[in-house]
Amino acid sequence: MMFSEEIKRFIVIGAINTIFGYSLGVMFFIFLFGIIAPFYISLLTSFFSIIFSIFMQRKFVFLSKNSFFSDLMKGCLTYLVLIFSSAFVFKLMIENYALNIYIAQFLTLVQSWFFSFILLKLFVFKSRGV
């Protein structure tokens, strides 16, 4: 079944993206801390991690044949929406429902994985009819 294969690839590539992003962040902090403020190092890390993630998802998970630029722009927009919606859900769970921050973070992460797969599949890497 194609859907289950896609999910398996999504999980594997997600793990690779996480390792890449974390490693890149550590490397940037080692070499740039004291030169650039930590906030900007974090932004730089996020920028490159998102670009890497979009490339990997495009090539190995969703096998997109669409324009790279189109996939990149829609992917960046999607990640922007995911970042803000996750932060909002996290804040809501802590402030309105008094959830423990670790439980709230876990639930935010799970919903983020789910929505990122759906948005990437149905919006970013949706195949164009020929």
Buried (B, 14 or more C-beta within 10 A) or exposed (E): EEEEEBBEBBEEBBEBBEEBBEEBBEEBBEEBEEEBEEEEBBEBBBEBBBBBBBBBBBEEBBEBEBEEEEBBEBBBEBBEBBEEBBEEBBEEBBEEEEBEEEEBBEBBEEBBBEBBBEBBBEEBBBEEEE
